[in-house]
Amino acid sequence: MARSGALVVLAILVTLFAVLNVKDVKVDWIFGSGRAPLIIVIVISLLLGIVITHFANRLARKRR
C-alpha cells in the first residue's frame, strides 16, 4: 500500500516536472547549436549521467 502511494506521488511529481519544463532552450554542441525543449535536455543529461556512472562502477569493480 505504501509503495503504491509512493509511486503515485512520484508519477505526479515527474508529470509536473515535465509540464513545467517545456520551454525551448538553445543547446550548444561542439560543432554548432540547436534548440530543444528543456525537459528533453534534462532527460538526456540524466540518462548520460546514469550510463557513465554505471560503466565507471563496472570499471572500478574489475580493477579490484
Buried (B, 14 or more C-beta within 10 A) or exposed (E): EEEEEEEEEEEEEEEEEBEEBEEEBEBEEEEEEEEEBBBBBBBEEEEEEEEEEEEEEEEEEEEE
